[in-house]
Amino acid sequence: MGETEIVGAVGYRSTEFDAVIAAMADGGHDTTGWVWELPLEGAVDAHHSLCVGVGGKILVQVG
């Protein structure tokens, strides 16, 4: 196999994150099953689950 040179790449732009977060807040994206919403007290256990490959996203509710 020969060498490969990566000249440039684009991931996500900050405006794309803003648009998706706004759509999620407005109910435009169903987060059921891939975003866990939990109180602050459950954050450590949820983090441990993510570290072993269980779960996707965590939304910690504070206050």
C-alpha positions, 0 to 999 in steps of 0.5 A: 500500500502506498502513502496517503496524504490528507490535504484537508478535512472539514468536520462540523462547523459551530453554526451546524451545532447551533442549528441542531441544538435549536432543533432538538430544543424545539422538538424537531429531532426526536432524541428518544433512545440516544440522549439520556436526560438525568439529574446531576446525581446520576452523572457519574454512573452515566459517565461510567456507562459511556466509558464502557460503550453503553449509551450515546449522549447525556443531558444533565439537568441541573437545578 
